[in-house]
Amino acid sequence: MRLRLPPRAVPLLLAGCLLACGVSCTGTSDPSATGAPGVGDRLFPDAGNGGYDVGHYTLDLDYDPASGQLRGTAVLTATADRQLDRFDLDLAGLTVRRVTVDGATARTSRKGDELRVSPAHPLRPGARFTTTVAYQGMPRLLTDPDGSHEGWFRTDDGALALGEPVGSMAWFPGNDHPSDKAAYDITATVPRGLTAVSDGELVATRPVADDRTSYHWRSTAPMATYLATVAIGHFDVTRSTTPDKLPLYVAVDPRSDDAATAAALARIPEILHWEQGLFGPYPFASAGAIVDHLARGRVGYALETQNRPVFPGDSPPPAVDTTTLVHELSHQWFGDSVTPAAWQDMWLNEGFATFTEWLWKQHEGGPSLDASAASAFASDADWAFPPASPPHAAAVSAAPVYGRGALVLYELRRALGAPAFDRLLKQWPVAHRHGNASTADFTAFCARFTSRDLRPLFATWLYGTARPARL
């Protein structure tokens, strides 16, 4: 997911098999009528919530950069998967002013990052319901187990929201786990002269009272909460289309608009065309990029936010390099469209994106695919743990998820042969388009492309603890 920018400390996040959810009986006489405060993710057990599935978020945000205050209204349309006398939403900080469920005021309480909601009337299994949360306050940064930061970054002219792995709860209430994807309408109202950029397509821009402007963005394709973003500030915006008519929206903070960055961003149509040749049709209705300017060292990574990846423009020029752009755009297939079932499975994002980097470097006349694989194989850091089994949450940003994850694909290509592997690269994104997939889903899918038993390969490269004697 996250790709650190130069100097290149090896990047971030991952995923794993979705574990069975337990339920809490706090606050009700019937434990089965309470949504679980977490989906049971092995690495992030408190992430997400049980008992319901969100289909759509409507977020109405009003932000004042001078004070750092955010006023928001979140409307979640969801379906109960069991009877619910109470359910939880993930929300870090912020003051909740009122919560309603299907128009009736709901009782609420807070425990850590859990907003507990008790509807006026129990929700039946299969019921479609609407929860509205009015909230306000100063959104904050969250510190991940690996020491990196996410959530709401306040900038000198606005703000930038980044959500991997659990940072979306810093700016809106939701079911903050990649297994629950939804459509979004995000409207951000900001002082006139500033721009608000988000995921999806820009539906409308309109002036509002008090010298402010409202930007309405819509994502109709399902999106995980960690891929949602909003960037507020001064941006030079370029709107164009690729040769095959895909709309592009690129927003760059003028302070990060160096010549090398501009040259890299100008290659987006070329990169997307090349990646479509590898992975099949681009999975979304638009593409682009956001380059924001933050205080040096506050972010340190790029993130594949859906439709348009975010690049912090706080690094020395260039703010965006072509290889990083290739990596983040490949995530639109691997991570954004096909999203991990749980954080343990994140190698399915980063292994594919790193492997794409290797292919690009070879395409550009740089190191061959074999040379890139040999370099990863020789790296002790890549062998710290098996890519499909991160030992703890702090390991989600560690090297094996990237380099050794890519080595799994390299070995798979050698085992299947290039023609069969090329078919796999195109068919895997189609098989789980706009959905979720686990490591087990992937290994089972690979068996379709050969009569050979692939279990020894995965046992060594995906799950093994010892480095083989040779590549």
TIGU-192733 format. One record per residue (C-alpha): residue in three letters; x, y, z. Coordinates in steps of 0.5 Angstrom, whole numbers, plus 500, padded with zeros to 3 digits. Example, Ala and Ser with C-alpha at 12.3 -4.5 7.8 and 13.67 -1.06 7.14 Angstrom:
ala525491516;ser527498514;
// end
This chain:
met500500500;arg504505502;leu511507499;arg516511502;leu519516498;pro527517498;pro531516502;arg527509501;ala526506507;val523500505;pro515501505;leu509499509;leu502495509;leu499488509;ala494484510;gly492477512;cys486471512;leu480474515;leu479471522;ala472469525;cys469475529;gly467474536;val462479539;ser461483545;cys456482550;thr457489554;gly451493554;thr446488552;ser443482555;asp443478549;pro450477546;ser448476539;ala444482539;thr451486539;gly455488533;ala463486535;pro468492536;gly473489531;val472484526;gly478480529;asp483481524;arg490478527;leu494484526;phe489489528;pro484486532;asp480492534;ala479495527;gly472495524;asn466492527;gly462486526;gly454486525;tyr453490519;asp456492512;val456499510;gly454500502;his455507502;tyr458513506;thr456520505;leu461525508;asp459533509;leu465536511;asp466543513;tyr474545514;asp477552517;pro484551516;ala486557520;ser483554527;gly484547524;gln477545526;leu472540522;arg465540522;gly462534519;thr456530518;ala457522516;val451518513;leu452511513;thr447506509;ala448499512;thr445492512;ala445488519;asp447481518;arg444479525;gln439482530;leu443489533;asp441492539;arg447496539;phe453496534;asp460500534;leu463505529;asp470507529;leu472514531;ala478517534;gly477523538;leu472529535;thr466530539;val459527537;arg454532537;arg448527535;val447520532;thr440518529;val438511526;asp433511521;gly431518523;ala430516531;thr435519536;ala440513538;arg443513545;thr451513544;ser457512549;arg465512547;lys470507549;gly477509546;asp476509539;glu469506539;leu463510538;arg457505541;val450506538;ser444503541;pro438505536;ala431506539;his429500536;pro433493535;leu435492527;arg433485524;pro437481520;gly438483513;ala435490515;arg437496511;phe438502515;thr441509515;thr446512521;thr447519521;val453522525;ala454529527;tyr461531529;gln466536530;gly473538533;met480538531;pro482532527;arg489529530;leu494524527;leu495517529;thr501513530;asp502506528;pro505501531;asp511502526;gly512509528;ser509512522;his503517522;glu496517519;gly490520520;trp489528519;phe495532517;arg494539518;thr498543513;asp500551513;asp494552507;gly489546509;ala490539511;leu491532508;ala487526510;leu491519509;gly488512512;glu492506512;pro491502516;val486505521;gly487513520;ser480514516;met477514523;ala481520525;trp476524520;phe470520519;pro466515523;gly466508519;asn467501519;asp474502518;his477495516;pro479493508;ser474487508;asp468492508;lys468496502;ala463502500;ala461507495;tyr462514497;asp460521496;ile465526499;thr463534500;ala468538503;thr467546504;val473550504;pro475558504;arg474560497;gly481560493;leu483553496;thr481547493;ala479540496;val481534492;ser478527494;asp477520491;gly472518485;glu470524480;leu468531481;val461532481;ala460539483;thr463545485;arg459551488;pro460557492;val456557499;ala455563504;asp461566508;asp466566502;arg467559501;thr467553496;ser464546496;tyr467541492;his463534491;trp466528489;arg463521488;ser466514488;thr461509485;ala466503485;pro467500492;met472503496;ala476501503;thr476506508;tyr483506508;leu483509501;ala479515502;thr482521502;val481529502;ala486534500;ile485541502;gly490547500;his492551494;phe493546488;asp495547480;val490543477;thr490539470;arg484536467;ser486532461;thr484525458;thr488519456;pro488517449;asp483512450;lys479517454;leu480516461;pro479522465;leu485525469;tyr485529475;val492531477;ala493536483;val499539485;asp501544490;pro505549487;arg511549492;ser512542489;asp512543482;asp519542480;ala521540473;ala522532474;thr515532478;ala512535472;ala515530467;ala514524471;leu506526472;ala506527464;arg507520464;ile501518467;pro497516460;glu504512458;ile504508465;leu497507465;his497504458;trp503500459;glu500497466;gln493495462;gly497491457;leu500487463;phe493487468;gly488488463;pro483494463;tyr484500468;pro478498474;phe476505475;ala472511472;ser478516472;ala485517474;gly490522477;ala495524482;ile495529488;val502532490;asp501536497;his506540501;leu507538508;ala512540513;arg519535512;gly518529515;arg511529517;val509523512;gly515520508;tyr511515504;ala506515498;leu499512498;glu495509493;thr489513495;gln483510490;asn483513483;arg489518485;pro495516489;val497521494;phe505524494;pro507528499;gly511534496;asp516535502;ser522530500;pro527534496;pro526534488;pro523531485;ala517530489;val514524485;asp519520481;thr517515475;thr518508479;thr514511485;leu508513480;val508506477;his508503484;glu502507486;leu498506480;ser499499479;his495499486;gln489501483;trp489494480;phe492490486;gly490493493;asp484498491;ser480494486;val482487489;thr483489496;pro486484502;ala481481506;ala485482512;trp491486513;gln495480514;asp494479506;met498486504;trp503482501;leu498481495;asn498489494;glu506490495;gly508484492;phe505485486;ala507493486;thr514491487;phe514486482;thr511491477;glu517496479;trp521491477;leu518490470;trp518497469;lys525498470;gln527492465;his522496460;glu526502461;gly532499460;gly535499467;pro536492471;ser533486468;leu527482472;asp532477474;ala537482477;ser532485481;ala530479484;ala537477485;ser538483489;ala531482493;phe534475494;ala540477497;ser537482502;asp537480509;ala531484511;asp527481506;trp528474510;ala526477516;phe519473516;pro515470511;pro511475507;ala504472508;ser505471516;pro507478519;pro509477526;his505483529;ala502490527;ala509493527;ala511489521;val506491516;ser511496514;ala517491513;ala521489507;pro519482506;val512484505;tyr515488499;gly521485496;arg520477498;gly512478496;ala515480489;leu520474489;val513469490;leu511472484;tyr518471480;glu518464482;leu511463480;arg513466473;arg518461473;ala514455475;leu508457470;gly512459465;ala511467462;pro505466458;ala501462463;phe503467468;asp501473464;arg494470463;leu494470471;leu496477471;lys490479467;gln485474470;trp486475478;pro484482478;val478480474;ala476475478;his476479484;arg474486481;his472491486;gly472485492;asn476482497;ala481477497;ser486473501;thr492469501;ala488463500;asp484465495;phe490467491;thr494460492;ala488457490;phe487461484;cys494460481;ala493452481;arg488453475;phe494455471;thr498449471;ser498441473;arg504442477;asp503442485;leu505449487;arg504447494;pro512446495;leu513453492;phe509457496;ala511453502;thr518456501;trp517463498;leu511465501;tyr511461508;gly518459509;thr522462515;ala529459511;arg532462505;pro533457500;ala541456498;arg540459491;leu535463487;
// end
